[in-house]
Amino acid sequence: MNNKKKIRPLGVLRDLLAGGYGLIVLFPVFWVFYTSFKTNKEFVANPWALPQKWQLQNYSNAWVKIDFQSYALNSILITIVSVLVVVVLSSTVAYILVRSEKRWSEVVLMLFIAGLYVPTALVLPSEFTVLYKLNLWNTHLGLGILYVVFSLPYSILVMSGFYRSMPKELEEAAAIDGCGVHSTFWKIIFPLSKNGIITIIIFNFVWIWNDYIFALTFIHDKELLTLPVGIIALMESFKLKADWVTLFAGLNIVMIPSILLYICFQKYLTKGLTTGSVKG
C-alpha cells in the first residue's frame, strides 16, 4: 500500500506532463483546422475565436487559385513510389545484413546507420551537381532517388532491429520443409514483419509527403512541383491581399493524408517501434 501511495503522485505528474505536451502539439493543428472555415474578416477581428459560420468555400478557393490537383498528383506519385522502393530495399538489405555470417555485414550496417548523422544541408550542393550532370535535375525520378537514399538509413535501422527479434528457428523450419532463401523471406519473414514495415511506411510517407527543401531545390518546372511547394505558390497568388483563411485551407489539404495514415495505423506504429528494442 505504501508503495502505491509513493508511485501515485509520480503517475499524476507524468499524466499532466503528457497531457500538457499533447495540448502544445495539437492546439496549432486544431487552430489551423477551424480557422480554415472562417472569413478573413472574422480572422482579423479575432484570430482565436471559432468561426461564426463554417465556410467550405475556402477549400474550393485554395484548390482553384493554383493548380492544386496537379501538385497533389505529383506528391502522390513521388511519395507512393519512393516509399514502395524504400520498403523493398530496406527490408531485403536489413535481412541480409542481420542474417549474414560474414564479418563485414556489421560494418556495412553501421555505414548505413551512419547516414542518419549526415546533415541534409551539407550535401545539397553535391547532390545538385550529381543530378544535374546525370540529367536528373528537375525530374521526378531524380527527386525520388534522393528520397529513397535519405530514407534507407532509418528504415534499415528499424528493420534490422525487427529481424534480430525474430527466432532463427523460423528459417530452419522453412528450410526443412524445402523452402529456399527467397521463398522463406517473401512467404514467411516478410509477412511477419508487418509492424516494422508499417512503421517505416508511416515515417517515410510523412516526411516525403511534407518535404519542402528537396522539392524546392531539385524541381524547377511549375507542373512538376509537389504540394508543400504549391503552398508557397498559393501565398504568392495573394499578391498584396493576404488571404489567410484560404492559406490555412491549403495547409489542411496537405496535412490530412499524413494525419489519416497515422490514425489508421497507430497501433502498428507503436508495436513496430518497440518489437525490435528487446530481443526475443
Summary of the structure (lengths in Angstrom):
residues: 280
radius of gyration: 23.3
end to end distance: 33.3
largest distance: 73.7
contacts: 803
relative contact order: 0.14
helix: 79%
strand: 0%
